[in-house]
Amino acid sequence: MLLKEMNFRDIVDKYLYIDAAGMAQNLGSIFEVTDDGTGLLCYGYIDEQAGISFEILCCAVHDADKKTLKLLHGNDEQLAKIRLAELMEAQAAVLPSEMPRLSEFKGKVEIVKQAYKADEATEAMRKLTSLDPARLAMHPDIVTVYLVRGDEAEAVLVLLKEVREVNIIGTLLSEPETANGLHKGDEISFFLVRNEKGIMCMKVLEK
């Protein structure tokens, strides 16, 4: 499956094999690389600033005919990251966590987990599947919210902050062009609506 076709829940906190031979061949200064290398073993996580990211654990050799995956040596001393934006067209497969040899990378994965651990409010926002249609593909903590005044609507980007009983709170990441009084960096409340276009995030403004 292509990475761009995967939901962020299929990627985050998962081990993945990513088919990226060209990228693997350029990592010889960090990892073991062989001429027959076909891709990367990665661990997926969310960087609050950069969005969905991968920690590269080692290079790998995948043989589709024999259905085998050989993991090469990693590097316990150096971290190497790549963003989803650079791999959207790459084929990927989620690996079972009990797969032999993955335990070799637990130390590095734990470092990544601790470094990018989200607070409780952010974790709660990420669990809201109802927000998925509005999330940015490469940054699930950001949603598109429509500011509606009468018959006019403007789309803005909002960083999710917390969910309350009747609404959702977030921070404006873009400067509204038509919403007087609202500015980038402001905290706003909005709610989910379902219409002919599906589920959308909306904030109704006074006329």
C-alpha positions as CSV (number, residue, x, y, z in Angstrom):
1,M,0.0,0.0,0.0
2,L,1.2,3.5,-0.7
3,L,2.0,5.6,2.3
4,K,-0.4,8.3,1.1
5,E,-3.2,5.8,1.2
6,M,-2.6,4.9,4.9
7,N,-4.4,6.5,7.8
8,F,-2.0,8.0,10.4
9,R,-3.1,5.3,12.9
10,D,-1.6,2.7,10.5
11,I,1.7,4.5,10.8
12,V,2.1,6.0,14.3
13,D,3.8,3.8,16.9
14,K,4.3,1.1,14.2
15,Y,7.3,-0.6,12.6
16,L,7.2,-0.3,8.8
17,Y,9.1,-1.5,5.9
18,I,9.2,1.3,3.3
19,D,10.2,0.6,-0.3
20,A,12.8,3.3,-1.0
21,A,15.9,1.8,-2.6
22,G,17.3,5.1,-3.7
23,M,17.1,6.6,-0.3
24,A,18.6,3.5,1.3
25,Q,21.6,3.6,-1.0
26,N,22.4,7.2,0.2
27,L,22.6,6.2,3.9
28,G,25.9,4.4,3.8
29,S,27.5,7.0,6.2
30,I,25.0,6.0,8.9
31,F,23.9,2.4,8.3
32,E,25.0,-0.8,6.7
33,V,24.1,-0.6,3.0
34,T,24.3,-3.4,0.4
35,D,24.0,-3.2,-3.4
36,D,20.8,-5.2,-3.3
37,G,19.2,-2.9,-0.6
38,T,15.5,-2.2,-1.4
39,G,14.3,0.0,1.4
40,L,14.1,1.0,5.0
41,L,12.9,-0.3,8.4
42,C,11.3,2.7,10.1
43,Y,9.3,3.5,13.2
44,G,6.5,6.0,12.8
45,Y,5.6,8.8,15.1
46,I,4.2,12.4,15.2
47,D,6.4,15.4,15.6
48,E,4.2,18.2,16.8
49,Q,6.1,20.7,14.6
50,A,6.7,18.6,11.5
51,G,3.9,16.1,11.5
52,I,4.1,12.4,10.7
53,S,7.7,11.4,10.7
54,F,9.8,8.2,10.7
55,E,12.9,7.2,12.6
56,I,15.1,5.2,10.3
57,L,16.2,2.1,12.1
58,C,18.2,0.3,9.4
59,C,18.3,-0.5,5.7
60,A,16.6,-3.7,4.4
61,V,16.5,-6.1,1.5
62,H,13.1,-7.3,0.4
63,D,12.7,-10.2,-1.9
64,A,9.1,-10.1,-3.2
65,D,9.4,-13.5,-4.9
66,K,10.7,-15.3,-1.9
67,K,8.6,-13.2,0.5
68,T,11.6,-12.5,2.7
69,L,12.8,-9.3,4.4
70,K,16.4,-9.1,5.5
71,L,17.3,-6.4,8.0
72,L,20.8,-5.0,7.9
73,H,22.7,-3.5,10.8
74,G,21.4,-0.4,12.5
75,N,23.2,2.4,14.3
76,D,22.7,2.8,18.1
77,E,24.7,6.0,18.2
78,Q,23.0,8.2,15.6
79,L,19.4,9.2,14.9
80,A,18.1,9.6,11.3
81,K,14.7,11.0,10.5
82,I,12.6,11.4,7.4
83,R,9.2,13.1,7.0
84,L,6.1,11.6,5.4
85,A,6.1,14.4,2.9
86,E,9.2,12.9,1.3
87,L,7.7,9.4,1.1
88,M,4.0,9.9,0.1
89,E,4.4,7.8,-3.1
90,A,6.4,5.0,-1.5
91,Q,5.0,1.5,-0.9
92,A,5.0,0.5,2.7
93,A,4.0,-2.4,4.9
94,V,3.3,-2.5,8.7
95,L,5.4,-5.2,10.3
96,P,4.3,-7.3,13.3
97,S,5.9,-6.1,16.5
98,E,6.9,-9.6,17.4
99,M,8.9,-10.0,14.2
100,P,12.4,-11.5,15.0
101,R,15.1,-8.8,15.3
102,L,12.8,-5.9,15.9
103,S,13.7,-6.1,19.6
104,E,17.2,-4.9,18.6
105,F,15.8,-1.5,17.9
106,K,13.7,-1.1,21.1
107,G,16.3,1.2,22.8
108,K,16.2,3.7,19.9
109,V,12.5,3.5,19.6
110,E,12.1,4.2,23.3
111,I,14.2,7.3,22.9
112,V,11.9,8.5,20.1
113,K,8.8,7.8,22.1
114,Q,10.0,9.8,25.1
115,A,11.2,12.7,22.9
116,Y,7.9,13.0,21.1
117,K,5.5,12.0,23.8
118,A,2.3,14.0,23.6
119,D,0.3,15.4,26.5
120,E,-3.0,13.8,27.5
121,A,-5.1,16.4,25.7
122,T,-3.3,15.9,22.4
123,E,-3.5,12.1,22.8
124,A,-7.3,12.4,23.3
125,M,-7.6,14.6,20.2
126,R,-5.8,12.0,18.2
127,K,-8.2,9.3,19.2
128,L,-11.2,11.2,17.9
129,T,-11.9,9.3,14.6
130,S,-14.8,11.8,13.9
131,L,-12.1,14.4,13.2
132,D,-10.3,12.3,10.6
133,P,-12.0,13.8,7.5
134,A,-10.8,17.2,8.5
135,R,-7.2,16.3,9.5
136,L,-4.2,17.2,7.3
137,A,-2.8,14.0,5.8
138,M,0.7,14.8,6.9
139,H,-0.1,16.4,10.2
140,P,-3.1,14.8,12.0
141,D,-3.0,17.4,14.9
142,I,-4.1,20.1,12.4
143,V,-7.6,20.3,10.9
144,T,-9.3,22.5,8.4
145,V,-12.0,24.7,10.0
146,Y,-14.5,26.7,8.0
147,L,-15.3,30.1,9.3
148,V,-18.9,30.8,8.3
149,R,-20.6,34.2,8.2
150,G,-24.0,34.1,6.4
151,D,-23.4,32.6,2.9
152,E,-19.6,33.1,3.1
153,A,-17.1,30.5,4.3
154,E,-13.3,30.7,4.6
155,A,-11.1,27.7,5.3
156,V,-8.4,28.1,7.9
157,L,-5.9,25.8,9.6
158,V,-6.3,25.1,13.3
159,L,-4.0,23.2,15.6
160,L,-6.1,20.9,17.9
161,K,-5.9,21.7,21.6
162,E,-8.7,20.0,23.5
163,V,-12.2,18.6,23.3
164,R,-14.9,19.8,25.5
165,E,-18.5,18.7,26.1
166,V,-20.1,20.6,23.2
167,N,-17.2,22.0,21.2
168,I,-13.5,21.6,20.2
169,I,-10.7,24.1,21.0
170,G,-7.8,24.9,18.8
171,T,-5.3,27.6,17.8
172,L,-5.4,29.4,14.5
173,L,-2.4,28.7,12.4
174,S,-3.3,30.9,9.4
175,E,-4.4,34.6,9.3
176,P,-8.1,34.8,8.3
177,E,-8.8,37.1,5.3
178,T,-12.5,37.7,5.9
179,A,-13.0,37.1,9.6
180,N,-12.5,40.5,11.3
181,G,-11.2,40.3,14.8
182,L,-9.7,36.8,14.5
183,H,-5.9,36.5,14.0
184,K,-3.2,33.9,13.7
185,G,-2.4,32.5,17.1
186,D,-5.9,33.1,18.5
187,E,-7.7,30.4,20.4
188,I,-11.0,29.5,18.8
189,S,-13.9,27.0,19.5
190,F,-15.6,25.1,16.7
191,F,-17.8,22.1,16.2
192,L,-18.4,19.2,13.8
193,V,-21.2,19.2,11.2
194,R,-22.3,16.7,8.7
195,N,-23.6,17.9,5.3
196,E,-23.7,16.7,1.7
197,K,-19.9,17.0,1.5
198,G,-19.4,14.8,4.6
199,I,-18.1,15.8,8.0
200,M,-16.6,19.2,8.4
201,C,-15.3,21.5,11.2
202,M,-17.1,24.8,11.4
203,K,-17.2,28.0,13.4
204,V,-20.2,30.3,12.9
205,L,-19.3,34.0,13.1
206,E,-21.6,36.8,13.9
207,K,-22.8,38.8,10.9
